[in-house]
Amino acid sequence: MAELRLYNTLTRKEEVFQPREPGTVTMYACGLTPQAPAHVGHMRGVVVMDVVRRWFEQLGYRVQFVQNFTDIDDKIIRRAHEEGISTTEVAEKYSTMYVEDAQALGVQLPQFVKVTENMQDIIAMVQRLVELGYAYEVDGDVYFSVEMFPEYGKLSGRSVEELQAGARIEVDERKRRPEDFALWKSAKTGEPAWESPWGLGRPGWHIECSALSLKYLQPSFDIHAGGMDLIFPHHENEIAQSEAYLNCQQVFARYWLHWGPVRLKEQKMSKSTGIFVPIRELRQQYEPAVIRFFLLTVHYRTPLEFSYERLDEAKSALERIRTAYERARAFLKSAPEPTAEPAEVVQPFRTQFEEAMNNDFNTAQAIAAVFELVREINQRLNNPETASLPDTPGELRALVDVLEWMLETVLGVALQGEAGTQSETLDRLMACVIAWRQELRQRKLYDLADRIRDDLKSLGILLEDSPQGTTWRLS
């Protein structure tokens, strides 16, 4: 297998990836608290992890990918009161919408697990932490004692004192230290609750991901992922409680992968700030493939500035790729059947693409390789001498195959748009129209030929003339 390097937040450096088990990659990503429609920031994470999964599979790994739904939470309880429905109905409603949005963007769904369906595992983990002396109970609440875990802060790279100063710490005079965090919360009147050794209650936020990831992936799984905003306190607390639970005999997760935020007007996209763009709203304005392509135009660790201008740029860029692809396919339809696909033609582009993906999943560099390939396709189609060579059909077929592999298989971006699913009937009709127009031009009836072109353009059908003939596409 090729050597893949990824940036590990825990060690703050790039490392060569070595799986826990040869041939298998285990991944966990912190998922959604389903209490409102997902926004573009949510979709960046799920698209990034989908590409990570796809690339591991291209390297020959079997991937086990788990993502959670935090389906009980203060925000869900508030939303249930606002909408007059149960917390279960709220979580089901918005998690279903999230899955639909992810699928629309071409995501291969991970194994979704829910907090409420794994409550006994969470309770057992909290109980074990109490038994080991890492946690303590106060009036039905259970807290993790940060001072009992000397390595606390190793993910964020800050001391406990710095973390105290820079974090929003829940004020509770019953805690031994201000930075101690809740593992179990005692029940409040009118809220959902579960039986536990400490009475009715529900989990704290951080314990959920620890319990679920350890249950489904086992200790020392390969990759734990999430947004950069989760490094502290969520992931820091996960490491502390998980490695304490393992009695410091095993690491919790081996590599930590964090994607940058999506910003709108230089502020992080977030429901709490009211600065966000719902993905469903955006899907009404842009084809999902365009949104996905836009999300991949910068490296995943780089903050992504959202704007409609940048989405339009992504749309135009994707259209250039698709135009070259359709031109090549049209040429191949009328060209002699290739006898072979010479590997040497595509190898430089494939190598450039593979190096980009093995360089910490650098999709920006990978897209640059795609455009180098597209330029090569266009050069062959635009040069009459090259187009007429006997080797050209085979070379173009090889280039088209690699383009499909790069964009569709790895990056998950469709090469045919929603409006471009051309039926065989429409193909045959347009072949006739192009032939009629060509006959008019041969008879020097240029006004009529131009009128056909212009009338088709007004209907959203573009004719493109080249030395190899005329092709068409939907605008």
C-alpha positions as CSV (number, residue, x, y, z in Angstrom):
1,M,0.0,0.0,0.0
2,A,1.1,3.6,-0.7
3,E,2.5,5.6,2.2
4,L,-0.1,8.0,3.6
5,R,0.8,10.9,5.8
6,L,-1.7,12.6,8.0
7,Y,-1.5,15.4,10.5
8,N,-2.1,14.2,14.0
9,T,-3.5,16.9,16.3
10,L,-2.3,14.9,19.4
11,T,1.4,15.0,18.3
12,R,1.1,18.3,16.3
13,K,2.9,16.8,13.3
14,E,2.4,14.8,10.2
15,E,2.9,11.1,10.6
16,V,2.9,8.0,8.4
17,F,-0.3,6.2,8.9
18,Q,0.0,2.8,10.4
19,P,-3.3,1.0,11.2
20,R,-4.0,-0.8,14.4
21,E,-4.8,-3.9,12.4
22,P,-3.2,-4.6,8.9
23,G,-5.7,-4.0,6.1
24,T,-8.3,-2.3,8.3
25,V,-9.0,1.3,9.3
26,T,-11.3,2.1,12.3
27,M,-12.6,5.7,12.4
28,Y,-15.0,7.6,14.7
29,A,-16.3,11.1,14.1
30,C,-18.3,13.2,16.5
31,G,-21.7,13.7,14.9
32,L,-24.8,15.9,15.1
33,T,-27.0,17.0,18.0
34,P,-30.1,16.8,15.9
35,Q,-32.2,19.7,17.0
36,A,-32.3,21.9,13.9
37,P,-31.6,21.6,10.2
38,A,-27.9,21.0,9.4
39,H,-25.9,23.9,8.0
40,V,-22.9,24.1,5.6
41,G,-20.5,23.8,8.5
42,H,-22.0,20.4,9.4
43,M,-21.7,19.2,5.9
44,R,-18.0,20.1,5.6
45,G,-17.2,17.5,8.2
46,V,-19.3,14.7,6.8
47,V,-17.9,15.4,3.2
48,V,-14.3,15.5,4.5
49,M,-14.7,12.2,6.3
50,D,-16.4,10.6,3.2
51,V,-13.4,11.5,1.1
52,V,-11.0,10.2,3.8
53,R,-13.0,6.9,3.8
54,R,-13.0,6.7,0.0
55,W,-9.2,7.2,-0.2
56,F,-8.5,4.6,2.4
57,E,-10.7,2.2,0.4
58,Q,-8.7,3.1,-2.8
59,L,-5.5,2.2,-0.8
60,G,-7.0,-1.2,-0.3
61,Y,-8.2,-0.9,3.3
62,R,-11.5,-2.1,4.7
63,V,-13.0,0.8,6.6
64,Q,-15.2,0.7,9.7
65,F,-16.5,4.2,10.2
66,V,-18.8,5.1,13.1
67,Q,-20.5,8.4,13.8
68,N,-22.9,9.3,16.6
69,F,-26.1,11.1,17.0
70,T,-26.4,12.9,20.4
71,D,-30.1,12.3,20.5
72,I,-30.7,13.6,24.1
73,D,-29.3,17.0,25.1
74,D,-30.4,20.4,26.6
75,K,-30.9,21.8,23.1
76,I,-33.1,18.9,22.1
77,I,-35.2,19.4,25.2
78,R,-35.6,23.1,24.5
79,R,-36.6,22.3,20.9
80,A,-39.1,19.7,22.0
81,H,-40.8,22.3,24.2
82,E,-40.8,24.9,21.3
83,E,-42.3,22.4,18.8
84,G,-44.6,20.7,21.2
85,I,-43.3,17.2,20.4
86,S,-41.2,14.7,22.3
87,T,-37.4,14.7,22.4
88,T,-37.4,11.4,20.5
89,E,-39.5,13.0,17.7
90,V,-37.2,16.0,17.6
91,A,-34.1,13.9,17.3
92,E,-35.6,11.6,14.7
93,K,-36.9,14.5,12.6
94,Y,-33.6,16.3,12.4
95,S,-31.3,13.3,12.1
96,T,-33.4,12.1,9.2
97,M,-33.0,15.5,7.5
98,Y,-29.2,15.3,8.1
99,V,-29.0,11.9,6.5
100,E,-31.0,13.0,3.5
101,D,-28.7,16.1,3.1
102,A,-25.6,14.0,3.4
103,Q,-26.8,11.5,0.8
104,A,-27.8,14.3,-1.5
105,L,-24.1,15.4,-1.3
106,G,-23.0,12.0,-2.4
107,V,-21.9,10.8,1.1
108,Q,-21.5,7.0,1.7
109,L,-23.2,6.8,5.1
110,P,-21.2,5.7,8.1
111,Q,-22.6,3.4,10.8
112,F,-24.8,5.8,12.8
113,V,-25.1,5.1,16.5
114,K,-27.4,6.8,19.0
115,V,-26.8,7.8,22.6
116,T,-30.3,6.7,23.8
117,E,-29.8,3.2,22.3
118,N,-26.5,2.6,24.2
119,M,-27.4,4.1,27.6
120,Q,-26.4,1.0,29.6
121,D,-22.9,1.1,28.1
122,I,-22.6,4.7,29.1
123,I,-23.7,4.0,32.6
124,A,-21.3,1.1,32.9
125,M,-18.4,3.3,31.8
126,V,-19.3,6.0,34.4
127,Q,-19.6,3.4,37.1
128,R,-16.1,2.0,36.2
129,L,-14.6,5.4,36.5
130,V,-16.1,5.9,39.9
131,E,-14.7,2.5,41.0
132,L,-11.3,3.3,39.8
133,G,-11.3,6.6,41.7
134,Y,-11.3,8.9,38.7
135,A,-14.8,10.1,39.2
136,Y,-17.0,11.0,42.2
137,E,-20.7,11.4,42.9
138,V,-22.4,14.4,44.5
139,D,-26.2,14.3,45.0
140,G,-26.9,12.2,42.0
141,D,-24.4,14.0,39.7
142,V,-21.1,12.3,38.8
143,Y,-18.0,14.3,37.9
144,F,-14.6,13.4,36.5
145,S,-11.7,14.5,38.6
146,V,-9.3,16.2,36.3
147,E,-6.4,16.2,38.8
148,M,-6.5,12.4,38.8
149,F,-5.4,12.4,35.1
150,P,-1.9,13.9,35.0
151,E,-1.9,14.1,31.1
152,Y,-4.9,16.3,31.0
153,G,-4.3,19.0,28.3
154,K,-2.1,16.9,26.1
155,L,-4.4,17.3,23.0
156,S,-4.8,21.0,23.2
157,G,-1.3,21.5,24.5
158,R,-2.3,23.8,27.4
159,S,-1.9,23.5,31.1
160,V,-4.9,23.0,33.4
161,E,-4.5,26.6,34.6
162,E,-4.6,27.9,31.0
163,L,-7.6,25.8,30.3
164,Q,-9.4,27.2,33.3
165,A,-8.8,30.7,32.2
166,G,-9.8,30.2,28.6
167,A,-12.8,27.9,28.9
168,R,-16.4,28.3,29.9
169,I,-16.5,26.0,33.0
170,E,-19.8,25.1,34.5
171,V,-20.1,26.7,37.9
172,D,-21.0,24.2,40.6
173,E,-19.7,24.7,44.2
174,R,-20.2,21.0,44.8
175,K,-17.3,20.1,42.4
176,R,-13.9,19.5,43.9
177,R,-12.2,21.6,41.3
178,P,-13.8,24.1,38.8
179,E,-12.4,22.2,35.8
180,D,-14.0,18.9,36.8
181,F,-16.7,17.9,34.3
182,A,-20.0,16.1,34.4
183,L,-20.2,12.4,33.4
184,W,-23.8,12.0,34.7
185,K,-26.5,14.6,35.4
186,S,-29.3,14.0,37.9
187,A,-32.8,14.3,36.5
188,K,-34.7,17.6,36.4
189,T,-38.5,17.7,36.5
190,G,-40.1,17.1,33.2
191,E,-36.9,15.9,31.4
192,P,-36.2,12.4,30.0
193,A,-34.2,10.3,32.4
194,W,-32.7,6.9,32.8
195,E,-32.2,4.7,35.9
196,S,-28.6,4.6,37.2
197,P,-26.7,3.7,40.4
198,W,-26.9,7.4,41.2
199,G,-30.6,7.8,40.6
200,L,-32.6,9.0,37.6
201,G,-30.5,11.1,35.2
202,R,-28.8,11.3,31.8
203,P,-25.2,11.4,30.5
204,G,-23.0,14.4,30.3
205,W,-21.9,15.5,26.8
206,H,-18.4,14.1,26.7
207,I,-18.9,10.6,28.0
208,E,-21.2,9.7,25.2
209,C,-18.6,9.7,22.4
210,S,-16.1,7.8,24.6
211,A,-18.5,5.0,25.4
212,L,-19.8,4.7,21.9
213,S,-16.4,4.7,20.1
214,L,-14.9,2.2,22.6
215,K,-18.0,-0.1,22.3
216,Y,-18.0,-0.2,18.5
217,L,-14.3,0.2,17.6
218,Q,-12.5,-1.0,20.8
219,P,-9.5,0.7,22.4
220,S,-6.7,2.3,20.4
221,F,-8.8,2.6,17.3
222,D,-7.2,4.4,14.4
223,I,-8.8,7.8,13.8
224,H,-10.9,10.1,16.0
225,A,-12.2,13.1,14.0
226,G,-14.2,16.2,14.5
227,G,-14.2,20.0,14.0
228,M,-11.4,22.1,15.5
229,D,-13.8,23.7,17.9
230,L,-14.1,20.3,19.6
231,I,-10.4,20.0,20.6
232,F,-11.3,21.6,23.9
233,P,-13.1,20.8,25.9
234,H,-14.9,17.8,24.2
235,H,-12.0,15.8,22.8
236,E,-9.7,16.7,25.7
237,N,-12.2,15.4,28.1
238,E,-12.8,12.3,26.0
239,I,-9.1,11.4,26.1
240,A,-9.0,11.9,29.9
241,Q,-12.1,9.8,30.8
242,S,-11.4,7.1,28.2
243,E,-7.7,6.5,29.1
244,A,-8.7,6.6,32.8
245,Y,-11.4,4.0,32.1
246,L,-8.7,1.9,30.4
247,N,-6.6,2.5,33.6
248,C,-4.0,4.2,31.5
249,Q,-2.9,0.9,30.0
250,Q,-4.0,1.7,26.4
251,V,-4.3,4.9,24.3
252,F,-7.9,5.9,23.5
253,A,-7.4,6.8,19.8
254,R,-4.1,6.8,17.8
255,Y,-4.6,9.7,15.4
256,W,-6.7,12.8,15.9
257,L,-8.0,14.5,12.7
258,H,-9.7,18.0,12.9
259,W,-11.2,20.0,10.1
260,G,-11.4,23.8,10.1
261,P,-14.6,25.8,10.5
262,V,-16.7,27.2,7.7
263,R,-16.8,31.0,8.2
264,L,-19.5,33.4,7.1
265,K,-18.5,37.1,7.1
266,E,-15.3,36.1,9.0
267,Q,-17.3,34.4,11.8
268,K,-17.6,30.7,12.5
269,M,-20.8,29.3,11.1
270,S,-22.9,28.2,14.1
271,K,-26.5,27.9,15.2
272,S,-25.6,29.5,18.6
273,T,-24.4,32.7,16.9
274,G,-27.2,32.7,14.4
275,I,-24.6,32.9,11.6
276,F,-25.2,30.0,9.3
277,V,-26.7,28.8,6.0
278,P,-29.0,25.8,6.2
279,I,-27.8,23.1,3.7
280,R,-31.4,22.6,2.6
281,E,-31.7,26.2,1.6
282,L,-28.5,26.0,-0.3
283,R,-29.5,22.9,-2.1
284,Q,-32.4,24.8,-3.6
285,Q,-30.0,27.2,-5.2
286,Y,-27.1,25.0,-6.1
287,E,-26.7,21.5,-7.4
288,P,-25.4,19.2,-4.5
289,A,-22.3,18.3,-6.6
290,V,-21.4,22.0,-6.7
291,I,-21.7,22.3,-3.0
292,R,-19.6,19.2,-2.4
293,F,-16.9,20.5,-4.9
294,F,-16.8,23.8,-3.1
295,L,-16.3,22.2,0.2
296,L,-13.3,20.3,-1.2
297,T,-11.5,23.3,-2.8
298,V,-9.4,24.0,0.2
299,H,-7.5,21.6,2.5
300,Y,-9.7,20.3,5.3
301,R,-7.6,21.9,8.1
302,T,-7.9,25.3,6.5
303,P,-10.9,27.5,7.5
304,L,-13.3,27.8,4.6
305,E,-14.8,31.2,3.8
306,F,-18.3,30.8,2.6
307,S,-19.8,33.2,0.0
308,Y,-22.1,32.8,-2.9
309,E,-19.4,34.3,-5.1
310,R,-17.1,31.4,-4.2
311,L,-19.9,28.9,-4.8
312,D,-20.4,30.5,-8.2
313,E,-16.7,30.1,-8.9
314,A,-16.9,26.4,-7.8
315,K,-19.9,26.0,-10.1
316,S,-18.0,27.5,-13.1
317,A,-14.9,25.3,-12.3
318,L,-16.9,22.2,-12.2
319,E,-18.6,23.1,-15.4
320,R,-15.2,23.4,-17.1
321,I,-14.4,19.9,-16.0
322,R,-17.7,18.6,-17.1
323,T,-17.5,20.3,-20.5
324,A,-14.2,18.6,-21.3
325,Y,-15.6,15.3,-20.1
326,E,-18.6,15.6,-22.4
327,R,-16.5,16.7,-25.3
328,A,-14.3,13.7,-24.9
329,R,-17.2,11.3,-24.6
330,A,-18.8,12.8,-27.7
331,F,-15.5,12.4,-29.6
332,L,-15.2,8.8,-28.5
333,K,-18.7,8.0,-29.6
334,S,-17.8,8.7,-33.2
335,A,-14.1,7.6,-33.1
336,P,-12.9,4.1,-33.9
337,E,-13.0,1.7,-30.9
338,P,-9.7,2.1,-29.0
339,T,-7.5,-1.0,-29.2
340,A,-5.7,-0.2,-25.9
341,E,-5.6,2.5,-23.1
342,P,-1.9,3.4,-22.8
343,A,-1.0,3.7,-19.1
344,E,1.9,6.1,-19.7
345,V,-0.4,8.9,-20.9
346,V,-2.3,9.1,-17.6
347,Q,0.5,8.1,-15.2
348,P,1.8,11.7,-14.5
349,F,-1.7,12.9,-13.6
350,R,-2.5,9.9,-11.6
351,T,0.7,10.2,-9.7
352,Q,0.1,13.9,-9.0
353,F,-3.4,13.1,-7.7
354,E,-2.2,10.2,-5.5
355,E,0.6,12.3,-4.0
356,A,-1.9,15.0,-3.1
357,M,-4.3,12.6,-1.4
358,N,-1.4,10.9,0.4
359,N,-0.3,14.3,1.6
360,D,-2.9,14.5,4.5
361,F,-5.9,14.2,2.1
362,N,-5.1,17.4,0.3
363,T,-8.1,17.8,-1.9
364,A,-7.1,21.3,-3.1
365,Q,-3.9,19.8,-4.6
366,A,-5.9,16.8,-5.9
367,I,-8.3,19.2,-7.7
368,A,-5.3,20.9,-9.2
369,A,-4.3,17.5,-10.7
370,V,-7.8,17.1,-12.1
371,F,-7.5,20.4,-14.0
372,E,-4.1,19.4,-15.3
373,L,-5.8,16.3,-16.7
374,V,-8.7,18.4,-18.1
375,R,-6.1,20.6,-19.9
376,E,-4.6,17.5,-21.5
377,I,-8.0,16.3,-22.7
378,N,-8.7,19.8,-24.2
379,Q,-5.4,20.0,-26.0
380,R,-6.0,16.7,-27.7
381,L,-9.5,17.7,-28.7
382,N,-8.5,21.2,-29.9
383,N,-5.6,20.2,-32.1
384,P,-6.9,18.8,-35.4
385,E,-3.6,16.9,-36.1
386,T,-3.6,15.3,-32.7
387,A,-7.3,14.4,-32.9
388,S,-6.8,12.5,-36.2
389,L,-3.9,10.4,-34.9
390,P,-4.8,6.6,-34.6
391,D,-3.6,6.5,-30.9
392,T,-5.8,9.4,-29.8
393,P,-9.0,7.5,-29.1
394,G,-7.1,5.1,-26.8
395,E,-5.4,8.0,-25.0
396,L,-8.6,9.9,-24.6
397,R,-10.4,6.8,-23.2
398,A,-7.6,6.4,-20.7
399,L,-7.7,10.1,-19.7
400,V,-11.5,9.9,-19.3
401,D,-11.3,6.8,-17.2
402,V,-8.8,8.4,-14.8
403,L,-10.9,11.6,-14.7
404,E,-13.9,9.5,-13.6
405,W,-11.8,7.8,-11.0
406,M,-10.4,11.1,-9.6
407,L,-13.6,13.1,-9.5
408,E,-16.4,10.5,-9.0
409,T,-14.8,7.6,-7.2
410,V,-12.4,9.5,-4.9
411,L,-13.8,13.0,-4.5
412,G,-17.4,11.9,-4.9
413,V,-18.3,14.7,-7.3
414,A,-20.7,13.7,-10.1
415,L,-19.4,14.4,-13.7
416,Q,-22.9,14.6,-15.0
417,G,-25.2,17.3,-13.5
418,E,-28.8,16.9,-12.4
419,A,-29.8,18.6,-15.6
420,G,-27.3,16.6,-17.7
421,T,-28.9,13.1,-17.4
422,Q,-29.4,12.9,-21.2
423,S,-31.8,10.3,-22.4
424,E,-31.0,8.3,-25.5
425,T,-34.0,9.9,-27.3
426,L,-32.6,13.4,-26.6
427,D,-29.1,12.2,-27.8
428,R,-30.6,11.0,-31.1
429,L,-32.6,14.1,-31.6
430,M,-29.6,16.4,-31.0
431,A,-27.6,14.3,-33.4
432,C,-30.2,15.0,-36.1
433,V,-30.3,18.7,-35.2
434,I,-26.5,19.0,-35.4
435,A,-26.5,17.2,-38.8
436,W,-29.2,19.5,-40.1
437,R,-27.3,22.5,-39.0
438,Q,-24.1,21.2,-40.6
439,E,-26.0,20.7,-43.9
440,L,-27.2,24.3,-43.7
441,R,-23.7,25.6,-43.2
442,Q,-22.4,23.5,-46.2
443,R,-25.1,25.2,-48.3
444,K,-23.9,28.6,-46.9
445,L,-27.2,29.2,-45.2
446,Y,-25.4,30.6,-42.2
447,D,-28.2,32.7,-40.9
448,L,-30.4,29.7,-40.4
449,A,-27.6,27.7,-38.9
450,D,-26.9,30.5,-36.4
451,R,-30.6,30.7,-35.6
452,I,-30.7,27.0,-34.7
453,R,-27.7,27.6,-32.4
454,D,-29.3,30.7,-30.8
455,D,-32.8,29.1,-30.4
456,L,-31.2,26.1,-28.7
457,K,-29.2,28.3,-26.4
458,S,-32.4,30.1,-25.3
459,L,-33.7,26.6,-24.4
460,G,-30.6,25.9,-22.3
461,I,-28.9,23.7,-24.9
462,L,-25.4,24.9,-25.9
463,L,-23.7,23.9,-29.2
464,E,-19.9,23.8,-29.2
465,D,-18.0,23.7,-32.5
466,S,-14.5,22.3,-32.7
467,P,-12.2,20.9,-35.3
468,Q,-13.6,17.5,-34.6
469,G,-17.2,18.6,-35.1
470,T,-20.1,19.9,-33.0
471,T,-21.1,18.7,-29.6
472,W,-23.9,19.8,-27.3
473,R,-24.5,20.0,-23.6
474,L,-27.2,21.4,-21.2
475,S,-26.3,24.7,-19.7
